[in-house]
Amino acid sequence: MSGLAMPKPDAETMRRRAEIVADMRIIVPGEGVVDTVNEMRAFESDGLTAYRQLPLVVVLPETVAQVSRVLKYCNDRNIRVVPRGSGTSLSGGALPLEDAVLLVMSRFNRILQIDYPNRIIVAQPGVTNLGITTAVEQEGFYYAPDPSSQIACSIGGNVAENSGGVHCLKYGLTANNVLGIEMVLMNGEVVRLGGSHLDQEGYDLDAAAILLCEADGTALEVAEEIARMTEVLREAGASAITVSQSEAERLRFWSGRKNAFPAAGRISPDYYCMDGTIPPKQLAHVLARIEEMETTFGLRCANVFHAGDGNMHPLILFDANQPGELERAEAFGAAILALCVEVGGTITGEHGVGVEKIDSMCVQFRAQELDAFFAVKRAFDPRMLLNPNKAIPTLNRCAELGSMRVSGGVLPFAHLPRF
Ligand SMILES: Cc1cc2nc3c(=O)[nH]c(=O)nc-3n(C[C@H](O)[C@H](O)[C@H](O)COP(=O)(O)OP(=O)(O)OC[C@H]3O[C@@H](n4cnc5c(N)ncnc54)[C@H](O)[C@@H]3O)c2cc1C
């Protein structure tokens, strides 16, 4: 069994399941409610397949009014809700809870407006990331943040995870490319944050008017970027640096990078993809320490990363059929994330915290910082019903793990500035 601790389901919600399912069918008629075990299996995990849990019921609304009614219903009755886009999260963000409605946004799959002069597109949250680019590419535009999962992942999921991709070193992450969102609060209220203009009044809460980029930099810009990257890589101790000399060679390099994850499947039955970020100049040091950890944990690790922004994706190789290997892989992953913090980095680059890295949050953040995160969450979701027990650990949880000083203990890496 893995080390993941799931909260105990709420007994009252479980007792009222049949009534809740019947009410969901009234709010979302037709085929929008899935409640049999066999059909719900398709939703029992996201991209982090090591963790699985059937939800209370799966609901697939089609209109904002239905989303609002589902949330208000759940809020009034103290029922938890877990939203889901395409289910490609690698951190368990969309992992269902036994006592929670799984609110699947995939039927919101329409592009509502394309405004070329202002380089803006307005899309529903279930549109795929690649679907945005496909809609505008014939006019010479594309949407820059491009996760490798872009053929499947939804723009709503990208916003929730602040996802990145190979273009992000130059154009920033999702948060830097989204101007506004319409969002439904847990009490059913529909609010708009931001809009179709670049500068916002008030707090920049970000996130579905989306900026488009024109395809792509000048030769001078490309040369400058290559020079900058070469410098960074040399400082990090790279033994060989090769810059592609032709379009065919460039595509071959990219094919190597894009196929690195699937290729891991050729050398190991399972792999666990980590996601931490370090200052790029620490790359050589961190890779050497990961090699030492391979001996400590008795598992191999293949290192894939975006060297430019310091985002590492160590692939910890294991066999889930061998007792204890998943737990060792989890412990190996947590040690890598602690190392990222130790060298001045962070526990996530782009895959989010979800359930996977929740304990590592205790290593990175102080009690006051976690309190501040909870205060922001409470402002939108006072009863903490929306996707609970993900992303932000309670102070008790951190204290139990001994990972954080709550009173009197020693804070790990206390010399480092906290974020
Ligand atoms: C092969 C592969 C490669 C990947 N490569 C990358 C990569 O290069 N870069 C990267 O950043 N990520 C990558 N990922 C991770 C993943 O694709 C991203 O995190 C993506 O943004 C998740 O989108 P989704 O629609 O699948 O969201 P889901 O997995 O369904 O959900 C993710 C989170 O978002 C929330 N959520 C989803 N939709 C909504 C909504 N409409 N409203 C509110 N909350 C919502 C969920 O509750 C959950 O917490 C990869 C995943 C895979 C499987």
The ligand as an ORCA input file, in Angstrom:
! r2SCAN-3c Opt
* xyz 0 1
  C       1.796     12.521    -20.437
  C       1.605     13.779    -19.612
  C       2.421     14.863    -19.837
  C       2.248     16.026    -19.087
  N       3.054     17.095    -19.362
  C       2.870     18.229    -18.692
  C       3.691     19.370    -18.988
  O       4.527     19.360    -19.882
  N       3.479     20.491    -18.265
  C       2.533     20.545    -17.287
  O       2.397     21.591    -16.668
  N       1.751     19.502    -16.981
  C       1.901     18.344    -17.652
  N       1.107     17.265    -17.353
  C       0.127     17.368    -16.240
  C      -1.311     17.756    -16.639
  O      -1.563     17.480    -18.005
  C      -1.605     19.229    -16.332
  O      -1.563     19.446    -14.949
  C      -2.962     19.714    -16.874
  O      -3.094     21.096    -16.687
  C      -4.170     19.043    -16.216
  O      -5.325     19.376    -16.972
  P      -6.637     18.465    -16.911
  O      -7.699     19.086    -17.734
  O      -6.308     17.063    -17.243
  O      -6.997     18.610    -15.372
  P      -7.385     17.493    -14.332
  O      -6.302     16.494    -14.219
  O      -8.752     16.975    -14.607
  O      -7.447     18.379    -13.003
  C      -6.289     19.008    -12.504
  C      -6.685     19.940    -11.358
  O      -7.450     21.012    -11.872
  C      -8.731     21.063    -11.251
  N      -9.650     21.427    -12.327
  C      -9.743     20.881    -13.562
  N     -10.644     21.534    -14.302
  C     -11.164     22.502    -13.508
  C     -12.145     23.509    -13.695
  N     -12.788     23.662    -14.871
  N     -12.419     24.331    -12.656
  C     -11.763     24.200    -11.489
  N     -10.818     23.277    -11.248
  C     -10.519     22.444    -12.256
  C      -8.955     19.677    -10.663
  O      -9.775     19.723     -9.524
  C      -7.542     19.275    -10.296
  O      -7.205     19.825     -9.068
  C       1.247     16.093    -18.082
  C       0.423     14.992    -17.864
  C       0.600     13.843    -18.605
  C      -0.315     12.671    -18.345
*
